[in-house]
C-alpha cells in the first residue's frame, strides 16, 4: 500500500480497532481538501490496488462516511494542550 507521502493531499491516516469488539475497526484519514480525497478514491491505484488489498479484512457491513473537521486538539510541548476551531489561530 502506498505510503502517505506518495498520495497527493493526504496529511495522515489511522486504523483504530474497537477495544470491546475486535472485529470492528475505524479508518480515519485527514486530507487537504475534499477534492483531494475524492480524487484518490476515484484513482486507478485506489480501485485496483488498495480496495483488493483490503477485501480479505472486511467481512460483513462496510460503511463509509465523510465529514469536515470542526475542532483541532493538539499537544505542543511549549503550549500544553489546546483546542481550536478548524482554521483558528492561537
Secondary structure, DSSP 8 states (H G I E B T S, - for coil): ---GGGSTTEEEEEEEE-SS-TT-EEEEEEES-HHHHHHHHTSHHIIIIIHHHHHTT--S----------EEEEEETTTEEEEEETT---
